[in-house]
């Protein structure tokens, strides 16, 4: 805000509520003001006045640079690109061309689309200022090239690779021919040869894209079968292979054949790998590449002359069955093998008995024989059967004998009886043997005696021995006597005494042993108290007797005790004493039973005074023996006093000083025993002048025991006094029109500060002696002292350029117009643009474009505007509404007995087929696009074809006449079917040169014909057919419009006959 000042008047800036602000007026100006409402107050000491309201307007500044990327480069399907923009609310975006002129393209959903190749910029605006993005490039893409043009296709013959494809070459395109398996083929001058029959794809490529056309190379039909010159000779006597019931690897011979096509023939036969015995008919088949076949037969007879072979047999060795002198044996016939098949194998015994009869002891011979299915006899095989007797006799079971010793002896006299024995034949005596080699009648000792019984039959077979147990038990107990009871004292430092004693003796009728079974053994350490010792006498039979005596040990030894080491501890915090804890010492006694008690001093956990205290403990055992020990507890004072912590102090410098006088309180201190002194050990005392910066102050407190503590704080002096700065007055200069800048000099800047070390820098504008541009330039200087305090001053330099004369307004634009039509219902206005002009079609919105597109029908005023906002005269353009083209029609006369009629046949030329038919007279005969004459009376009817596509609506009227002049049909459907051609061979031999219906003229019918290829594509169509189709088609891929050889499908419609359409196949041969 600039103020016209007067001497002696003070000026103050006020806010919208007329409160004073801190801004100072410098060079008659208040600067650095934010947007808002202000007042200026003038005061001369006693009086004051306030200005009118002053408004600083809002300006948002330059918005952020737009973030834009290419979201879609042009492709083969779409040669336009798109640019995506990261939008911000409140910001508008527009598209600029490479010269940063506006492009007529509106952003939608954050994207500019339908862009041709070129360089673009995105401009953002917030209403006040603008920003422009980095350059964005939409790359060039030529799009898909035109499909290749096929000029000729030559089909293959005789199944060979002799097909040819010819096509037109276009400059700047490259070509690749591929088959269905992606194999590639080379070409020369637009010709590709040596092709097999099949489907091919010719691809045309430019630098960016490609297009493809499908070509079919067909194979000419070869229907002539090969001719067999000679068939292989019959083989009527072939022996079977050795060991096989068949013959294999036969040399069948060679077949000789020839074919009309000079190509390799396929000769096969159905001969099996293996020929079975008997007759086999082999069929030979000859096939050419077209699948034509010829056959002949050959007879093969296989003979079997090999005898069967009986497998080797093993000699049978067995033993007699139980309780008999013979054996029943299961005899298995041996296997017999033959190259073919063999019957049963028969066996005959030399004793003429049946094979399943009992075999006697000794050797029996079996003879085995076999014959195969063809009468060949095997060599006989002999089998030996040996039966031996190996059954041992059996001794009867015996009972165990249990008894006790006889009186006054260690044994017993027992009567023994031998067991009986049996055998399948006969057995000898049974013999018993004692394990102590004594006679069976001798005395049996205490314990177990074993008798082994044995027997042997007349064939030397020994019986399984039988064991008999004889047990004699001793049941007499021994006698034993122990020593008297004993008393001893404990040994030194232990709770036991070592005691020795003699073991007692025992007597028994047999052998006896004595064992100690209770108490420690002699020479053991016996514990304090009474211990019982027990002995047991046991004889050899386990009979026992016991005796016992007592040993008493007495304790006479004092216990031992060891106290802890002396304890030294510091006083507890806040106290001149300390709580001391210690463990009660552990006593030891030879008896293991000891009690420890404290008998002097303070207890563990009590408060101990500073100094030394003696603690005493006493130990006692269960026998009344005692002992004592002592230790000292010393409490030491080592706790430092507590001194007050002071807060840090921060002050500003005193006026006109580079420092400050600082007062503060000395910190206080306390101690559990007492404070000796508080002294300043670092820094300055209160009331001293502290320099700029940070100064550390430290105090030390010492207690009566010499313990000390420190307290520190900082005093920070801050220089917050800003320097002063003075700028020159504003400067205004005039320059001639066309001058861009001028050199300006101005006075030096003056600055001062309470301290030394200021720095002056230019932060806006230009230095004296530099060039200033035309317009207003603000020059701002900043002074900064050593403490970082700063002050600014500014002044303006205005360089004014003399005015230029305004040129004349632009001429009315020259335009071309593309009118709307039914396909594109909007128009285009093309402008012959001039540099520096923008254009509008509504005299309000102007753009730097050369066309306005997608315009609805109506009247537009095209004007131009130059950089001086001068607007040209308007060029008025009118875009007309599109009008549908008229559809040409024909009429028809139908008989009431005619079949349904398609009204589309009355529409001629090219027209839109998406319309609907309307029956304005509501006859009821119309069904979609067809009418039924049987539903109409004789007369004339009108039907309407309506197009309602929202752009070009139209109604076309057709007329149909109905009569009753129906005629009787002269021909049947079978007559017509039998007269239709089955093949067309257009070779000018006057035979099958055309597809013909022989009854076409005799029947008086009108025929409509449609012909399709094997893929269902229509290749020919004729209304009122005249028997003149010879394979010609405008849809052929050859330059001659002649269709390739092959099988085609036809549909024949017979007008006004009541017959259904006739469908069938026809062969076209072009050789």
ChimeraX attribute file (.defattr): number of C-alpha atoms within 10 A of each C-alpha:
attribute: neighborCount
match mode: 1-to-1
recipient: residues
	/A:1	16
	/A:2	12
	/A:3	13
	/A:4	6
	/A:5	14
	/A:6	11
	/A:7	6
	/A:8	9
	/A:9	12
	/A:10	14
	/A:11	22
	/A:12	18
	/A:13	21
	/A:14	20
	/A:15	15
	/A:16	13
	/A:17	9
	/A:18	14
	/A:19	11
	/A:20	15
	/A:21	11
	/A:22	8
	/A:23	14
	/A:24	13
	/A:25	17
	/A:26	17
	/A:27	17
	/A:28	16
	/A:29	17
	/A:30	17
	/A:31	15
	/A:32	10
	/A:33	10
	/A:34	10
	/A:35	11
	/A:36	12
	/A:37	15
	/A:38	22
	/A:39	20
	/A:40	21
	/A:41	17
	/A:42	17
	/A:43	14
	/A:44	13
	/A:45	9
	/A:46	5
	/A:47	7
	/A:48	12
	/A:49	10
	/A:50	15
	/A:51	12
	/A:52	9
	/A:53	12
	/A:54	14
	/A:55	13
	/A:56	12
	/A:57	9
	/A:58	10
	/A:59	12
	/A:60	9
	/A:61	12
	/A:62	14
	/A:63	18
	/A:64	15
	/A:65	15
	/A:66	22
	/A:67	15
	/A:68	20
	/A:69	18
	/A:70	16
	/A:71	14
	/A:72	17
	/A:73	19
	/A:74	21
	/A:75	17
	/A:76	15
	/A:77	10
	/A:78	14
	/A:79	18
	/A:80	20
	/A:81	23
	/A:82	18
	/A:83	24
	/A:84	19
	/A:85	21
	/A:86	10
	/A:87	16
	/A:88	15
	/A:89	6
	/A:90	8
	/A:91	15
	/A:92	14
	/A:93	22
	/A:94	17
	/A:95	21
	/A:96	21
	/A:97	18
	/A:98	14
	/A:99	9
	/A:100	16
	/A:101	16
	/A:102	20
	/A:103	17
	/A:104	17
	/A:105	16
	/A:106	13
	/A:107	15
	/A:108	10
	/A:109	9
	/A:110	15
	/A:111	20
	/A:112	21
	/A:113	17
	/A:114	15
	/A:115	17
	/A:116	16
	/A:117	16
	/A:118	13
	/A:119	15
	/A:120	23
	/A:121	24
	/A:122	26
	/A:123	22
	/A:124	24
	/A:125	20
	/A:126	19
	/A:127	14
	/A:128	11
	/A:129	12
	/A:130	18
	/A:131	15
	/A:132	20
	/A:133	19
	/A:134	14
	/A:135	15
	/A:136	17
	/A:137	17
	/A:138	20
	/A:139	17
	/A:140	16
	/A:141	21
	/A:142	14
	/A:143	19
	/A:144	20
	/A:145	18
	/A:146	15
	/A:147	14
	/A:148	20
	/A:149	17
	/A:150	20
	/A:151	17
	/A:152	19
	/A:153	26
	/A:154	20
	/A:155	24
	/A:156	22
	/A:157	19
	/A:158	17
	/A:159	21
	/A:160	17
	/A:161	15
	/A:162	17
	/A:163	21
	/A:164	18
	/A:165	25
	/A:166	21
	/A:167	20
	/A:168	13
	/A:169	16
	/A:170	13
	/A:171	7
	/A:172	8
	/A:173	15
	/A:174	13
	/A:175	19
	/A:176	15
	/A:177	21
	/A:178	16
	/A:179	17
	/A:180	10
	/A:181	8
	/A:182	10
	/A:183	10
	/A:184	13
	/A:185	16
	/A:186	12
	/A:187	14
	/A:188	8
	/A:189	9
	/A:190	15
	/A:191	16
	/A:192	17
	/A:193	17
	/A:194	13
	/A:195	19
	/A:196	20
	/A:197	21
	/A:198	15
	/A:199	14
	/A:200	24
	/A:201	18
	/A:202	23
	/A:203	19
	/A:204	23
	/A:205	20
	/A:206	18
	/A:207	13
	/A:208	14
	/A:209	15
	/A:210	18
	/A:211	18
	/A:212	19
	/A:213	15
	/A:214	15
	/A:215	18
	/A:216	16
	/A:217	21
	/A:218	20
	/A:219	23
	/A:220	20
	/A:221	18
	/A:222	16
	/A:223	12
	/A:224	14
	/A:225	18
	/A:226	21
	/A:227	16
	/A:228	17
	/A:229	9
	/A:230	11
	/A:231	17
	/A:232	17
	/A:233	14
	/A:234	15
	/A:235	17
	/A:236	14
	/A:237	11
	/A:238	18
	/A:239	16
	/A:240	23
	/A:241	18
	/A:242	12
	/A:243	13
	/A:244	15
	/A:245	21
	/A:246	21
	/A:247	20
	/A:248	14
	/A:249	10
	/A:250	13
	/A:251	8
	/A:252	15
	/A:253	11
	/A:254	11
	/A:255	17
	/A:256	12
	/A:257	16
	/A:258	16
	/A:259	17
	/A:260	13
	/A:261	18
	/A:262	10
	/A:263	13
	/A:264	11
	/A:265	16
	/A:266	12
	/A:267	17
	/A:268	13
	/A:269	14
	/A:270	11
	/A:271	16
	/A:272	11
	/A:273	10
	/A:274	15
	/A:275	21
	/A:276	19
	/A:277	18
	/A:278	14
	/A:279	14
	/A:280	17
	/A:281	13
	/A:282	18
	/A:283	15
	/A:284	19
	/A:285	18
	/A:286	24
	/A:287	20
	/A:288	25
	/A:289	15
	/A:290	17
	/A:291	14
	/A:292	14
	/A:293	18
	/A:294	15
	/A:295	16
	/A:296	15
	/A:297	15
	/A:298	18
	/A:299	15
	/A:300	21
	/A:301	19
	/A:302	20
	/A:303	19
	/A:304	22
	/A:305	14
	/A:306	22
	/A:307	22
	/A:308	25
	/A:309	22
	/A:310	21
	/A:311	13
	/A:312	11
	/A:313	15
	/A:314	11
	/A:315	11
	/A:316	14
	/A:317	12
	/A:318	18
	/A:319	17
	/A:320	21
	/A:321	18
	/A:322	12
	/A:323	10
	/A:324	12
	/A:325	19
	/A:326	19
	/A:327	20
	/A:328	16
	/A:329	18
	/A:330	10
	/A:331	12
	/A:332	9
	/A:333	15
	/A:334	19
	/A:335	14
	/A:336	20
	/A:337	18
	/A:338	20
	/A:339	19
	/A:340	20
	/A:341	13
	/A:342	22
	/A:343	15
	/A:344	13
	/A:345	17
	/A:346	14
	/A:347	21
	/A:348	16
	/A:349	17
	/A:350	10
	/A:351	10
	/A:352	9
	/A:353	11
	/A:354	11
	/A:355	16
	/A:356	10
	/A:357	11
	/A:358	16
	/A:359	22
	/A:360	17
	/A:361	17
	/A:362	12
	/A:363	14
	/A:364	16
	/A:365	16
	/A:366	18
	/A:367	14
	/A:368	20
	/A:369	20
	/A:370	24
	/A:371	22
	/A:372	22
	/A:373	14
	/A:374	16
	/A:375	14
	/A:376	16
	/A:377	16
	/A:378	21
	/A:379	12
	/A:380	14
	/A:381	17
	/A:382	16
	/A:383	18
	/A:384	15
	/A:385	20
	/A:386	17
	/A:387	22
	/A:388	17
	/A:389	20
	/A:390	16
	/A:391	22
	/A:392	21
	/A:393	24
	/A:394	21
	/A:395	20
	/A:396	12
	/A:397	11
	/A:398	15
	/A:399	10
	/A:400	10
	/A:401	14
	/A:402	12
	/A:403	16
	/A:404	16
	/A:405	20
	/A:406	14
	/A:407	11
	/A:408	9
	/A:409	12
	/A:410	19
	/A:411	21
	/A:412	18
	/A:413	14
	/A:414	14
	/A:415	8
	/A:416	12
	/A:417	8
	/A:418	14
	/A:419	17
	/A:420	13
	/A:421	21
	/A:422	16
	/A:423	19
	/A:424	17
	/A:425	15
	/A:426	12
	/A:427	21
	/A:428	15
	/A:429	11
	/A:430	16
	/A:431	14
	/A:432	20
	/A:433	16
	/A:434	18
	/A:435	10
	/A:436	11
	/A:437	8
	/A:438	11
	/A:439	11
	/A:440	16
	/A:441	10
	/A:442	11
	/A:443	14
	/A:444	22
	/A:445	19
	/A:446	22
	/A:447	18
	/A:448	15
	/A:449	16
	/A:450	16
	/A:451	21
	/A:452	14
	/A:453	22
	/A:454	22
	/A:455	25
	/A:456	21
	/A:457	21
	/A:458	13
	/A:459	13
	/A:460	14
	/A:461	16
	/A:462	17
	/A:463	21
	/A:464	14
	/A:465	16
	/A:466	17
	/A:467	18
	/A:468	19
	/A:469	15
	/A:470	21
	/A:471	19
	/A:472	23
	/A:473	18
	/A:474	23
	/A:475	12
	/A:476	17
	/A:477	18
	/A:478	23
	/A:479	17
	/A:480	18
	/A:481	15
	/A:482	17
	/A:483	13
	/A:484	8
	/A:485	13
	/A:486	14
	/A:487	12
	/A:488	17
	/A:489	16
	/A:490	21
	/A:491	17
	/A:492	12
	/A:493	14
	/A:494	16
	/A:495	22
	/A:496	22
	/A:497	20
	/A:498	15
	/A:499	17
	/A:500	10
	/A:501	10
	/A:502	9
	/A:503	14
	/A:504	17
	/A:505	14
	/A:506	18
	/A:507	16
	/A:508	18
	/A:509	14
	/A:510	17
	/A:511	12
	/A:512	20
	/A:513	15
	/A:514	20
	/A:515	13
	/A:516	18
	/A:517	15
	/A:518	14
	/A:519	17
	/A:520	16
	/A:521	17
	/A:522	15
	/A:523	11
	/A:524	13
	/A:525	18
	/A:526	22
	/A:527	20
	/A:528	20
	/A:529	14
	/A:530	14
	/A:531	17
	/A:532	13
	/A:533	19
	/A:534	17
	/A:535	21
	/A:536	21
	/A:537	26
	/A:538	22
	/A:539	23
	/A:540	14
	/A:541	17
	/A:542	13
	/A:543	15
	/A:544	19
	/A:545	16
	/A:546	19
	/A:547	18
	/A:548	19
	/A:549	15
	/A:550	15
	/A:551	19
	/A:552	17
	/A:553	22
	/A:554	18
	/A:555	23
	/A:556	15
	/A:557	21
	/A:558	18
	/A:559	26
	/A:560	21
	/A:561	20
	/A:562	17
	/A:563	18
	/A:564	15
	/A:565	10
	/A:566	14
	/A:567	15
	/A:568	14
	/A:569	17
	/A:570	17
	/A:571	22
	/A:572	17
	/A:573	13
	/A:574	12
	/A:575	15
	/A:576	20
	/A:577	19
	/A:578	22
	/A:579	16
	/A:580	21
	/A:581	14
	/A:582	11
	/A:583	8
	/A:584	14
	/A:585	17
	/A:586	15
	/A:587	23
	/A:588	20
	/A:589	22
	/A:590	21
	/A:591	21
	/A:592	13
	/A:593	13
	/A:594	21
	/A:595	16
	/A:596	19
	/A:597	14
	/A:598	18
	/A:599	14
	/A:600	13
	/A:601	16
	/A:602	16
	/A:603	15
	/A:604	15
	/A:605	11
	/A:606	11
	/A:607	18
	/A:608	23
	/A:609	17
	/A:610	17
	/A:611	13
	/A:612	14
	/A:613	17
	/A:614	13
	/A:615	19
	/A:616	16
	/A:617	22
	/A:618	22
	/A:619	25
	/A:620	22
	/A:621	23
	/A:622	14
	/A:623	15
	/A:624	12
	/A:625	16
	/A:626	19
	/A:627	16
	/A:628	19
	/A:629	17
	/A:630	19
	/A:631	16
	/A:632	16
	/A:633	22
	/A:634	19
	/A:635	23
	/A:636	17
	/A:637	20
	/A:638	15
	/A:639	22
	/A:640	20
	/A:641	25
	/A:642	19
	/A:643	21
	/A:644	16
	/A:645	14
	/A:646	17
	/A:647	10
	/A:648	12
	/A:649	15
	/A:650	14
	/A:651	17
	/A:652	15
	/A:653	21
	/A:654	16
	/A:655	11
	/A:656	10
	/A:657	14
	/A:658	20
	/A:659	20
	/A:660	21
	/A:661	15
	/A:662	18
	/A:663	12
	/A:664	12
	/A:665	8
	/A:666	15
	/A:667	18
	/A:668	14
	/A:669	21
	/A:670	16
	/A:671	21
	/A:672	16
	/A:673	15
	/A:674	13
	/A:675	20
	/A:676	16
	/A:677	13
	/A:678	19
	/A:679	13
	/A:680	17
	/A:681	13
	/A:682	13
	/A:683	17
	/A:684	16
	/A:685	15
	/A:686	14
	/A:687	11
	/A:688	13
	/A:689	16
	/A:690	22
	/A:691	17
	/A:692	19
	/A:693	15
	/A:694	14
	/A:695	16
	/A:696	13
	/A:697	19
	/A:698	18
	/A:699	21
	/A:700	19
	/A:701	26
	/A:702	23
	/A:703	22
	/A:704	14
	/A:705	15
	/A:706	14
	/A:707	16
	/A:708	20
	/A:709	17
	/A:710	20
	/A:711	19
	/A:712	20
	/A:713	16
	/A:714	17
	/A:715	22
	/A:716	22
	/A:717	24
	/A:718	19
	/A:719	24
	/A:720	15
	/A:721	21
	/A:722	18
	/A:723	21
	/A:724	18
	/A:725	20
	/A:726	19
	/A:727	20
	/A:728	17
	/A:729	15
	/A:730	15
	/A:731	15
	/A:732	12
	/A:733	13
	/A:734	14
	/A:735	14
	/A:736	11
	/A:737	12
	/A:738	11
	/A:739	14
	/A:740	15
	/A:741	16
	/A:742	15
	/A:743	12
	/A:744	16
	/A:745	13
	/A:746	14
	/A:747	9
	/A:748	11
	/A:749	16
	/A:750	12
	/A:751	17
	/A:752	17
	/A:753	19
	/A:754	17
	/A:755	16
	/A:756	10
	/A:757	11
	/A:758	18
	/A:759	15
	/A:760	17
	/A:761	13
	/A:762	14
	/A:763	13
	/A:764	13
	/A:765	17
	/A:766	19
	/A:767	19
	/A:768	13
	/A:769	11
	/A:770	13
	/A:771	14
	/A:772	21
	/A:773	18
	/A:774	20
	/A:775	15
	/A:776	14
	/A:777	17
	/A:778	13
	/A:779	19
	/A:780	18
	/A:781	20
	/A:782	21
	/A:783	25
	/A:784	22
	/A:785	23
	/A:786	13
	/A:787	16
	/A:788	14
	/A:789	15
	/A:790	20
	/A:791	16
	/A:792	19
	/A:793	18
	/A:794	23
	/A:795	20
	/A:796	16
	/A:797	22
	/A:798	18
	/A:799	22
	/A:800	19
	/A:801	18
	/A:802	11
	/A:803	9
	/A:804	9
	/A:805	5
	/A:806	8
	/A:807	9
	/A:808	11
	/A:809	15
	/A:810	16
	/A:811	14
	/A:812	16
	/A:813	19
	/A:814	12
	/A:815	16
	/A:816	12
	/A:817	15
	/A:818	13
	/A:819	19
	/A:820	21
	/A:821	16
	/A:822	16
	/A:823	9
	/A:824	11
	/A:825	19
	/A:826	19
	/A:827	22
	/A:828	17
	/A:829	21
	/A:830	15
	/A:831	17
	/A:832	11
	/A:833	17
	/A:834	14
	/A:835	7
	/A:836	11
	/A:837	19
	/A:838	22
	/A:839	26
	/A:840	20
	/A:841	20
	/A:842	13
	/A:843	16
	/A:844	8
	/A:845	9
	/A:846	17
	/A:847	19
	/A:848	22
	/A:849	20
	/A:850	17
	/A:851	17
	/A:852	18
	/A:853	13
	/A:854	12
	/A:855	16
	/A:856	15
	/A:857	16
	/A:858	11
	/A:859	13
	/A:860	18
	/A:861	15
	/A:862	23
	/A:863	25
	/A:864	28
	/A:865	23
	/A:866	18
	/A:867	9
	/A:868	10
	/A:869	11
	/A:870	14
	/A:871	21
	/A:872	19
	/A:873	15
	/A:874	18
	/A:875	16
	/A:876	14
	/A:877	16
	/A:878	14
	/A:879	19
	/A:880	16
	/A:881	18
	/A:882	19
	/A:883	14
	/A:884	14
	/A:885	12
	/A:886	10
	/A:887	16
	/A:888	14
	/A:889	15
	/A:890	12
	/A:891	12
	/A:892	14
	/A:893	13
	/A:894	21
	/A:895	19
	/A:896	21
	/A:897	19
	/A:898	19
	/A:899	19
	/A:900	20
	/A:901	17
	/A:902	14
	/A:903	21
	/A:904	14
	/A:905	13
	/A:906	15
	/A:907	17
	/A:908	11
	/A:909	7
	/A:910	8
	/A:911	12
	/A:912	9
	/A:913	9
	/A:914	9
	/A:915	16
	/A:916	13
	/A:917	20
	/A:918	18
	/A:919	17
	/A:920	10
	/A:921	9
	/A:922	9
	/A:923	14
	/A:924	11
	/A:925	15
	/A:926	20
	/A:927	13
	/A:928	12
	/A:929	16
	/A:930	15
	/A:931	21
	/A:932	18
	/A:933	23
	/A:934	16
	/A:935	13
	/A:936	18
	/A:937	15
	/A:938	14
	/A:939	11
	/A:940	13
	/A:941	16
	/A:942	14
	/A:943	22
	/A:944	17
	/A:945	20
	/A:946	16
	/A:947	19
	/A:948	12
	/A:949	12
	/A:950	8
	/A:951	17
	/A:952	16
	/A:953	15
	/A:954	17
	/A:955	17
	/A:956	15
	/A:957	17
	/A:958	18
	/A:959	16
	/A:960	18
	/A:961	18
	/A:962	20
	/A:963	17
	/A:964	13
	/A:965	9
	/A:966	12
	/A:967	10
	/A:968	6
	/A:969	12
	/A:970	10
	/A:971	14
	/A:972	11
	/A:973	14
	/A:974	8
	/A:975	14
	/A:976	17
	/A:977	16
	/A:978	12
	/A:979	13
	/A:980	18
	/A:981	16
	/A:982	14
	/A:983	19
	/A:984	21
	/A:985	20
	/A:986	20
	/A:987	14
	/A:988	9
	/A:989	8
	/A:990	9
	/A:991	11
	/A:992	17
	/A:993	19
	/A:994	20
	/A:995	22
	/A:996	20
	/A:997	19
	/A:998	16
	/A:999	16
	/A:1000	18
	/A:1001	10
	/A:1002	10
	/A:1003	14
	/A:1004	12
	/A:1005	18
	/A:1006	16
	/A:1007	19
	/A:1008	17
	/A:1009	20
	/A:1010	17
	/A:1011	23
	/A:1012	17
	/A:1013	16
	/A:1014	10
	/A:1015	8
	/A:1016	10
	/A:1017	11
	/A:1018	16
	/A:1019	18
	/A:1020	18
	/A:1021	16
	/A:1022	15
	/A:1023	11
	/A:1024	14
	/A:1025	17
	/A:1026	16
	/A:1027	15
	/A:1028	12
	/A:1029	19
	/A:1030	20
	/A:1031	23
	/A:1032	16
	/A:1033	18
	/A:1034	13
	/A:1035	13
	/A:1036	19
	/A:1037	22
	/A:1038	21
	/A:1039	14
	/A:1040	13
	/A:1041	15
	/A:1042	18
	/A:1043	21
	/A:1044	24
	/A:1045	22
	/A:1046	16
	/A:1047	15
	/A:1048	19
	/A:1049	19
	/A:1050	18
	/A:1051	15
	/A:1052	20
	/A:1053	20
	/A:1054	20
	/A:1055	18
	/A:1056	20
	/A:1057	19
	/A:1058	13
	/A:1059	13
	/A:1060	12
	/A:1061	14
	/A:1062	15
	/A:1063	13
	/A:1064	13
	/A:1065	15
	/A:1066	17
	/A:1067	17
	/A:1068	25
	/A:1069	20
	/A:1070	17
	/A:1071	11
